[in-house]
Amino acid sequence: MQDEEAGAESGAHGGHGEEFEFGEVFIHQIIETIEFVLGTVSHTASYLRIWALSLAHQQLSLVFFQKTLQMGLEMSFPMNGIALYFLFAAWFGITLGVLMGMDVLECFLHTLRLHWVEFQSKFYKANGEKFAPYSIRTLVEPVE
């Protein structure tokens, strides 16, 4: 009890014998605030990137339509039916190949990025401890 009172009188913090330094705590909080703001801006920019890709997909689909189906629609009557038959197949193949291929790849890569970079950054702390993944074997087997 006397040690705690002596620590409180000397300005120690938490009974650890360390001096409480307001400047150090203040700097630490500023660093934490900057990290939080940068993380928030980064996460917002990630979703803006997804929005920009959706705009690019819209423009690609418009170009594909103009270069294939619209050409067939502008032809005269006897030829437009035959041309539309083949142009629709070309439009469908291009749309399926390019847009769907890009969408699948985009969804996969963004999900991977969101999980690894943004979601895991909420839990990862670089404390200097070696990573030990969860394992049933380590729980069942006795420690040597």
C-alpha positions, 0 to 999 in steps of 0.5 A: 500500500505504501508503494502505491502511495509513493508511486502516486506521489511521484507521478507514476502511472498505473503503479508500474514506476513509469512517469506519465508523459502527456506528450507521448500519449498525445503523439500516439493519439495523433498517429492513431487518428492519422491511421484511422483517417487514412484507412477510412479514405482508403476504404472509401476509394476502394468502393469508388473504384468499383463504381468507376468500373461499373461506369466503364462496363456501361460504356463498353456495352454501349460501344458493343451495341453500337458496333453490332446490333445498331448497324443491323437495325439501320439496314433496309428491310430485307437485309436487316433480318439476316444481318441481325441474326449474325450481328446478335450472335457477335454481340452476344459472344462479345458481351459474354466473353468480355463483360462477363469475363471482366465482371467475374475477374473483377468480383474475384479480385475485389473480394480478395482485396477486401478480405486481405487488405481492408477486412484483415487490417481491422484485426491485425496488430503487429505486436512482434508475436509469432503467428500461430494459426488455429489448429485442433491438433494443438488443442488435443495433443499435450504440450511437450 
